[in-house]
Amino acid sequence: MKKPNPKRLAYYAAVIGGVALLVDGTSFALNSSDRTDDTQSRPALNLKVDPTPIDRNQKLANSFASIVQKVAPSVVKVSVTARTPQRKFSGGDMELFRRFFGNNGFGPMIPDDQGPRLQRGMGAGVIVSVDGYVLTNNHVVANTKDVQVTLNDGRQLAAKVIGTDPRTDVALIKISANDLPTISLADSDKVEVGDRVLAIGNPFGIGQTVTQGIVSAKNRATSAEGDEDFIQTDAAINPGNSGGALVDTEGRLVGINSAIFTRSGGSQGIGFAVPANLCRWVMDGLVKNGRIDRGFLGVTIQNLTPDLAKAFKLDRSNGALVGDVTQSGPAESAGLKSGDVILQFDGKLVEDANQLKLRVAETSPGTKVPVQVNRSGENKTFNINVGSLPGDKIAKGDSDNDGSSKETLAGVGVADLDENTRAQLNIPAALQGALVTEVSPDSAAYEAGLRSGDVITEINQKPIKSAQDAVNQTTNGDQTLVKVWSKGSTHYVTVDESAVD
């Protein structure tokens, strides 16, 4: 279901040739862990973390200059060269883009049809370690050909993308430098609504800019697709602020600015930042493992409304209602059933479905967790062995920024086949392979004809029985031979990565 038009969620990758590029809820790539394969030689991530709550009894300051002086050197400009897919602009889209490109003197009008091409973008990032790790947004650097970081002192350094995570819109890049100015990370769980915050970034590419506001809300989710736990703020966030810092009055990072709701295309006082604690979890996974290992319960859940609570004879409306249980999944194996209301997960109260979803995702696969549910008015506790979230991305990160190592089947997402999927897509029970869940429109795989719903049965004439098989069989090279089952028939395609600029 589409969101109402007046509330447009805008992810800002940045400024193209001095002009804002608005990416409407999408990213440059679909890689869940677009990463390098050198995790063993990669230096550990050493963060400065200060979990102390801010002093909420202090008088309002007349100036934030000391905080800005402390934080500004760690906030950098991130310049990228990215490949954008072909897109047909509708009338509504054109009207929105005119605000940036056509009617205000920033640049020429975009034609109705725009083929795949290279574009230059600009965002922000935050230095989190003295040896060069920089935190930014996924939508700023995903699927980029070149990433440059400009430090506060004017130095320009090439950056390597360590990894990206579209589900949280977090990415980690690294520059080769030492003794860099870093920012301390706050415990974002201790942030409270009403706390004063500053947003620091590079709006419209005009240079580093500071805006101030308060924390307007916590635990915001803008869609059911990502792992979101946004901090909402009324500090002005505009194109080019993406990946920049949201800091508290102690000068500590409480989040990285990611998105806004807007009717005009610019800031209207509703901005969203990824909390620092969620950023830490993603960064740790990318550095240690080169990927994000998410937990999996195998349940479909929804919020427990007052009406549902009444129907289930509960005296509370917080919790997560189980709508369906995946056959043979971790939850079903432990005894959970449709109609159960999950009240606690790992000893912590569950407020709503989104909170539970995020907690499960952050739980390491293989962990045994106590889950308390209410079933027909009676509380029960089940010990669940958390599984691993099904589905993997074939694409890996480039090992070098100079383009000497290419991705194979870049932009293709795969998942294991299950009974529900087979039934929905009429896939024969005997057919083995990996289900294609998504294909980036600007990828060589899309050009070759690979589409969502296809089943990959062979890669380079080697049989594929699972999503992991598909990941394991992709190797660096220009051409990949793929055998595909699609809508009742089987055919071969060759994916030529060398044809993609």
FIBA-556835 format. One line per field, with one value per residue (C-alpha): residue number from 1; residue in one letter; x, y, z. Coordinates in steps of 0.02 Angstrom, whole numbers, padded with zeros to 5 digits. Each point is the difference from the previous one (the first is absolute). Layout:
residues N
n	(NUM:...)
res	(a:...)
u	(X:...)
v	(Y:...)
w	(Z:...)
//
This chain:
residues 501
n	(1:2:3:4:5:6:7:8:9:10:11:12:13:14:15:16:17:18:19:20:21:22:23:24:25:26:27:28:29:30:31:32:33:34:35:36:37:38:39:40:41:42:43:44:45:46:47:48:49:50:51:52:53:54:55:56:57:58:59:60:61:62:63:64:65:66:67:68:69:70:71:72:73:74:75:76:77:78:79:80:81:82:83:84:85:86:87:88:89:90:91:92:93:94:95:96:97:98:99:100:101:102:103:104:105:106:107:108:109:110:111:112:113:114:115:116:117:118:119:120:121:122:123:124:125:126:127:128:129:130:131:132:133:134:135:136:137:138:139:140:141:142:143:144:145:146:147:148:149:150:151:152:153:154:155:156:157:158:159:160:161:162:163:164:165:166:167:168:169:170:171:172:173:174:175:176:177:178:179:180:181:182:183:184:185:186:187:188:189:190:191:192:193:194:195:196:197:198:199:200:201:202:203:204:205:206:207:208:209:210:211:212:213:214:215:216:217:218:219:220:221:222:223:224:225:226:227:228:229:230:231:232:233:234:235:236:237:238:239:240:241:242:243:244:245:246:247:248:249:250:251:252:253:254:255:256:257:258:259:260:261:262:263:264:265:266:267:268:269:270:271:272:273:274:275:276:277:278:279:280:281:282:283:284:285:286:287:288:289:290:291:292:293:294:295:296:297:298:299:300:301:302:303:304:305:306:307:308:309:310:311:312:313:314:315:316:317:318:319:320:321:322:323:324:325:326:327:328:329:330:331:332:333:334:335:336:337:338:339:340:341:342:343:344:345:346:347:348:349:350:351:352:353:354:355:356:357:358:359:360:361:362:363:364:365:366:367:368:369:370:371:372:373:374:375:376:377:378:379:380:381:382:383:384:385:386:387:388:389:390:391:392:393:394:395:396:397:398:399:400:401:402:403:404:405:406:407:408:409:410:411:412:413:414:415:416:417:418:419:420:421:422:423:424:425:426:427:428:429:430:431:432:433:434:435:436:437:438:439:440:441:442:443:444:445:446:447:448:449:450:451:452:453:454:455:456:457:458:459:460:461:462:463:464:465:466:467:468:469:470:471:472:473:474:475:476:477:478:479:480:481:482:483:484:485:486:487:488:489:490:491:492:493:494:495:496:497:498:499:500:501)
res	(m:k:k:p:n:p:k:r:l:a:y:y:a:a:v:i:g:g:v:a:l:l:v:d:g:t:s:f:a:l:n:s:s:d:r:t:d:d:t:q:s:r:p:a:l:n:l:k:v:d:p:t:p:i:d:r:n:q:k:l:a:n:s:f:a:s:i:v:q:k:v:a:p:s:v:v:k:v:s:v:t:a:r:t:p:q:r:k:f:s:g:g:d:m:e:l:f:r:r:f:f:g:n:n:g:f:g:p:m:i:p:d:d:q:g:p:r:l:q:r:g:m:g:a:g:v:i:v:s:v:d:g:y:v:l:t:n:n:h:v:v:a:n:t:k:d:v:q:v:t:l:n:d:g:r:q:l:a:a:k:v:i:g:t:d:p:r:t:d:v:a:l:i:k:i:s:a:n:d:l:p:t:i:s:l:a:d:s:d:k:v:e:v:g:d:r:v:l:a:i:g:n:p:f:g:i:g:q:t:v:t:q:g:i:v:s:a:k:n:r:a:t:s:a:e:g:d:e:d:f:i:q:t:d:a:a:i:n:p:g:n:s:g:g:a:l:v:d:t:e:g:r:l:v:g:i:n:s:a:i:f:t:r:s:g:g:s:q:g:i:g:f:a:v:p:a:n:l:c:r:w:v:m:d:g:l:v:k:n:g:r:i:d:r:g:f:l:g:v:t:i:q:n:l:t:p:d:l:a:k:a:f:k:l:d:r:s:n:g:a:l:v:g:d:v:t:q:s:g:p:a:e:s:a:g:l:k:s:g:d:v:i:l:q:f:d:g:k:l:v:e:d:a:n:q:l:k:l:r:v:a:e:t:s:p:g:t:k:v:p:v:q:v:n:r:s:g:e:n:k:t:f:n:i:n:v:g:s:l:p:g:d:k:i:a:k:g:d:s:d:n:d:g:s:s:k:e:t:l:a:g:v:g:v:a:d:l:d:e:n:t:r:a:q:l:n:i:p:a:a:l:q:g:a:l:v:t:e:v:s:p:d:s:a:a:y:e:a:g:l:r:s:g:d:v:i:t:e:i:n:q:k:p:i:k:s:a:q:d:a:v:n:q:t:t:n:g:d:q:t:l:v:k:v:w:s:k:g:s:t:h:y:v:t:v:d:e:s:a:v:d)
u	(00000:00069:00023:-00109:00079:00014:00122:00148:00145:00157:00171:00129:00156:00049:00046:00030:00104:-00054:-00180:-00095:-00035:-00152:-00007:-00179:00012:00127:00187:00129:00016:-00091:00150:-00035:00184:00098:00172:00181:00064:00149:-00079:00147:00126:-00117:00043:-00121:-00129:00051:-00139:-00010:-00163:-00067:-00161:-00025:-00169:00007:-00024:-00182:00005:00118:-00061:-00028:00162:00012:00121:00043:00167:00104:-00097:00017:00187:00016:-00103:00024:00173:-00073:-00140:00058:-00064:-00026:00005:-00051:-00013:-00150:-00088:-00186:-00130:-00115:-00156:-00159:-00054:-00185:-00078:00001:00183:00044:-00089:00099:00165:-00035:00017:00183:00046:-00110:-00087:00122:00156:00100:00013:-00082:-00165:00009:-00069:-00148:00104:00169:00105:00129:00144:00133:-00047:00098:-00073:00044:-00044:00083:00084:00067:00175:-00020:00179:00171:00058:-00129:-00169:-00139:-00184:-00127:-00164:-00022:-00091:00148:00131:-00089:00044:00126:00149:00104:-00009:00099:00004:00042:00060:-00036:00180:-00022:00088:-00083:00023:-00062:-00115:-00037:-00176:00016:-00183:-00177:-00164:-00158:-00117:00069:00067:00172:00166:00182:00143:00186:00135:00188:00050:00049:-00027:-00164:-00124:-00138:-00169:-00058:-00159:-00137:-00114:-00147:-00119:00021:-00052:-00167:-00134:00034:00190:00084:00101:00106:00004:00164:00022:00026:-00172:-00009:00190:00020:00119:-00011:-00157:-00073:-00185:-00081:-00160:-00063:-00036:-00182:-00033:00087:-00023:-00072:-00022:-00043:-00027:-00022:00145:00154:00072:-00046:00004:00018:00028:-00114:00059:-00055:00180:00006:00060:00020:00082:00184:-00034:-00014:00129:00037:-00001:-00143:00085:-00055:00051:00155:00059:-00030:-00076:-00179:-00038:00039:-00124:-00089:-00171:-00141:-00187:-00039:-00132:00116:00155:00094:00006:-00167:00055:-00022:00169:00060:00168:00061:00040:00182:-00029:-00074:00147:00121:-00082:00011:00180:00055:-00076:00076:00174:00005:-00096:-00017:-00189:-00149:-00064:-00181:-00104:-00161:-00152:-00111:-00157:-00111:-00042:-00107:-00033:-00124:-00132:-00125:-00137:00109:00049:-00184:-00036:00141:-00059:00159:00011:00146:00030:00188:00076:00009:-00140:00055:-00100:00089:00141:00123:-00007:00152:00068:00079:-00164:-00105:00134:-00005:-00191:-00062:-00169:-00103:-00098:00137:00044:00187:00023:00186:00152:00159:-00067:-00046:-00176:-00062:-00089:-00047:00035:00139:00095:-00010:00055:00155:00045:-00013:00109:00134:00004:00140:-00062:00015:-00039:-00131:-00119:-00148:-00159:-00153:-00170:-00180:-00105:-00187:00027:00141:00184:00121:00189:00087:00186:00034:00161:00010:00033:00086:-00102:-00030:00063:00170:00068:00111:00098:00158:00094:00142:00170:00076:-00065:00087:-00124:00130:-00117:-00179:-00154:-00088:-00189:00009:-00165:-00084:-00084:-00038:-00091:-00034:-00157:-00136:-00173:-00090:00108:-00021:-00189:-00008:00111:-00051:00178:00011:00035:00147:00085:00154:00083:00006:-00147:00041:-00080:00060:00103:00070:-00065:00172:00089:00070:-00111:-00156:00065:00023:-00181:00009:-00155:-00077:-00091:00125:00089:00187:00035:00181:00143:00142:-00072:00009:-00164:-00079:-00106:-00011:00031:00167:00050:-00035:00106:00143:00000:00020:00180:00087:-00006:-00086:-00124:-00111:-00105:-00164:-00133:-00170:-00173:-00134:-00189:00005:00148:00189:00127:00179:00060:00175:00030:00139:00066:00126:-00144:-00044:00097)
v	(00000:00169:00135:00156:00123:00146:-00096:-00035:-00091:00069:-00080:00128:-00067:00174:00133:-00033:00136:00121:-00060:-00109:-00178:-00068:-00189:-00045:-00146:-00093:-00021:-00006:-00189:-00146:-00085:-00050:-00018:00083:-00029:-00043:-00175:00044:-00016:-00095:00136:00143:00100:-00012:00135:00101:00120:00129:-00033:00109:-00075:00135:00089:00187:00124:00050:00123:00124:00169:00027:00056:00166:-00076:-00172:00059:-00109:-00155:00038:00031:-00169:-00098:00087:-00073:-00177:00038:-00019:00026:-00160:00018:-00146:-00051:-00116:-00093:00042:-00112:00048:00084:00066:00157:00024:00171:00000:-00048:00136:00131:-00055:00001:00171:00073:-00048:-00003:00108:00148:00067:00034:-00149:-00089:-00068:-00093:-00190:-00081:-00118:-00154:-00020:-00153:-00078:00119:00054:00136:00090:00013:00078:-00042:-00003:-00122:-00010:-00058:-00131:-00064:00080:-00121:00053:-00087:00117:-00029:00056:-00052:-00148:00107:00119:-00129:-00158:-00053:00140:-00009:00125:00073:00152:00071:00183:00033:00157:00057:-00010:-00165:-00112:-00187:-00150:-00113:-00186:-00063:-00127:-00047:00062:-00049:00061:-00065:00127:00123:-00010:-00014:-00004:00066:00018:00123:-00027:00124:00001:00110:00062:00103:-00117:00017:-00093:-00102:00025:-00138:00045:-00103:00134:00143:00075:00096:00184:-00014:00135:-00060:00072:-00064:00023:-00036:00072:00057:00036:-00011:00177:-00053:-00064:00065:-00017:00003:-00024:-00075:-00128:-00186:00000:-00187:-00168:-00175:00061:-00120:00067:-00167:-00185:-00049:00064:-00019:00173:00081:00182:00148:00139:00179:00172:00055:00049:-00143:00031:-00083:-00025:-00028:-00188:-00093:00154:00009:00026:00044:00038:00148:-00095:-00012:-00188:-00091:-00054:-00044:00028:00100:-00103:00058:00126:00008:00144:00076:00129:-00107:00099:-00003:00023:-00043:-00189:-00083:-00174:-00062:-00179:-00022:-00017:-00169:-00072:00072:-00086:-00169:00018:00063:-00144:-00128:00079:00010:-00169:-00107:00103:-00021:00022:-00163:00029:-00108:-00083:-00062:-00054:00095:00130:00132:00156:00133:-00039:00136:00035:-00087:-00153:-00001:-00001:-00140:-00103:00043:00092:00150:00074:00062:-00019:-00155:-00083:-00109:-00155:-00013:-00148:-00121:-00063:-00188:-00083:00172:00039:00064:-00148:-00123:00080:-00007:00174:00009:00124:00109:00006:00173:00022:00099:-00021:-00043:-00050:00070:00171:00066:00010:00164:-00030:-00105:00112:-00005:-00190:-00012:00104:-00097:-00164:00067:00053:-00171:-00113:-00155:-00154:00094:-00081:00135:-00009:00069:00034:-00004:00016:-00142:00004:00105:-00106:00053:-00131:00004:-00088:-00017:00033:-00035:00155:-00044:00096:00116:-00089:00082:00064:00119:-00070:00161:00028:00162:00048:-00046:00154:00173:00008:-00121:-00138:-00126:-00012:-00067:-00149:00002:00170:00067:-00171:-00059:-00183:-00104:-00183:-00080:-00044:-00077:00168:00068:-00157:00011:00186:-00013:-00175:-00063:-00191:-00092:-00091:00157:00051:00170:00175:00118:00172:00126:00160:00062:00176:00085:00069:-00169:-00113:-00139:00104:00039:-00187:-00033:-00060:00050:-00018:-00166:-00093:-00151:-00020:-00186:00008:00125:-00034:-00177:-00041:-00050:00122:-00071:00149:00186:-00036:-00108:00148:00114:-00127:-00028:00183:00045:00152:00012:00082:-00133:-00119:-00139:-00019:-00134:00070:-00074:00130:-00021:-00183:-00007:-00006:00103:00065:00180:00073:00145:00112:00114:00079:00085:00101:00161)
w	(00000:-00048:00130:-00018:-00120:00123:00107:-00111:00078:-00077:00015:-00050:-00083:-00040:-00122:-00185:-00079:00136:-00010:00123:-00052:00089:00011:00045:00120:-00107:-00005:-00137:00025:00078:00081:00180:00035:-00138:00070:-00022:00036:00109:00172:00073:-00041:00039:00157:00145:00025:00153:00046:00136:00092:00141:00072:00132:-00013:-00034:00142:-00022:00144:-00081:-00058:-00186:-00081:-00091:-00124:-00068:-00068:00117:-00050:-00185:00018:00085:-00126:-00168:-00041:00006:-00124:-00180:-00177:-00100:-00189:-00110:-00180:-00019:-00139:-00006:-00083:-00142:00065:-00078:00092:00029:00004:00189:00004:-00123:00104:00152:-00093:-00076:00174:-00008:-00183:-00108:00077:00127:-00101:00063:-00167:-00158:-00005:00003:-00159:00017:-00041:00081:-00037:00115:00026:00122:00122:00132:00173:00164:00179:00169:00119:00176:00048:00137:00019:-00003:-00136:-00128:00019:-00057:00035:-00130:-00084:-00114:-00127:-00010:-00052:-00060:-00178:-00019:-00116:00096:00176:00058:00176:00032:00176:00098:-00028:-00189:-00035:-00131:00020:-00097:00101:-00008:00033:00140:-00005:-00021:00081:-00088:00135:00124:-00130:00083:-00090:00055:-00106:00038:-00045:00018:00135:00183:00153:-00070:00103:00059:00081:00156:-00014:00128:00063:-00112:00108:00134:-00115:00053:-00094:00030:00003:-00101:-00150:-00142:-00179:-00093:-00185:-00172:-00064:-00187:-00006:00067:00139:00177:00084:00176:00043:00170:00066:00123:00001:-00057:00019:00014:-00072:-00164:-00146:-00172:-00087:00039:-00112:00090:00174:00062:00171:-00051:00114:-00063:00009:-00057:-00034:-00184:-00111:-00187:-00151:00042:00185:-00028:00104:00105:00188:00122:00163:00178:00107:00057:-00179:-00013:-00148:00032:-00181:-00184:-00102:-00129:-00062:00013:-00027:-00115:-00112:-00076:-00029:00133:00189:00088:00175:-00008:-00017:00044:00062:00021:00186:00050:00083:-00160:-00098:00120:-00028:-00189:00004:00112:-00119:-00155:00076:00087:-00125:-00158:00013:00114:00076:00048:00114:-00059:00097:-00142:00048:-00082:00130:00016:00129:00137:-00013:00141:-00101:-00028:00183:00047:-00122:00074:00177:00047:00116:-00097:-00176:-00006:-00075:-00170:-00066:-00095:-00161:-00078:00043:-00131:-00018:00082:00048:00170:00075:-00055:00057:00173:00008:-00048:-00088:-00099:00121:00131:00063:00029:00161:00036:-00103:00090:00163:-00071:-00024:-00179:-00038:-00181:-00154:-00067:00164:00003:-00181:00036:00158:-00092:-00142:00123:00083:-00061:-00092:00110:00161:00114:00060:00121:-00078:00107:-00085:00051:-00069:00035:00156:00070:00000:-00065:-00029:-00145:-00029:-00183:-00094:-00109:-00181:-00139:-00109:-00166:-00158:-00047:-00128:-00134:-00022:00101:00021:-00114:00067:-00078:-00036:-00166:-00077:-00029:00085:-00065:00086:-00080:-00005:00085:00062:00006:00160:00033:00130:00034:-00072:00125:-00015:00002:-00141:-00103:00018:-00042:-00155:-00054:00018:-00016:00163:-00078:-00066:00098:-00006:00071:-00017:-00073:00118:-00083:-00146:-00008:-00159:-00042:00014:-00134:00068:-00036:-00174:-00029:00047:00180:00098:00172:00015:-00110:00072:-00028:-00022:-00064:00000:-00120:-00025:00185:00085:00122:00141:00118:00018:00082:-00149:-00114:00108:00006:-00188:-00047:-00036:-00070:-00187:-00146:-00056:00097:-00078:00093:-00024:00046:00029:-00036:-00015:-00041:-00117:00014:-00097:00011:00012:-00001:00116:-00067:00137:-00119:-00092:00157:00021)
//
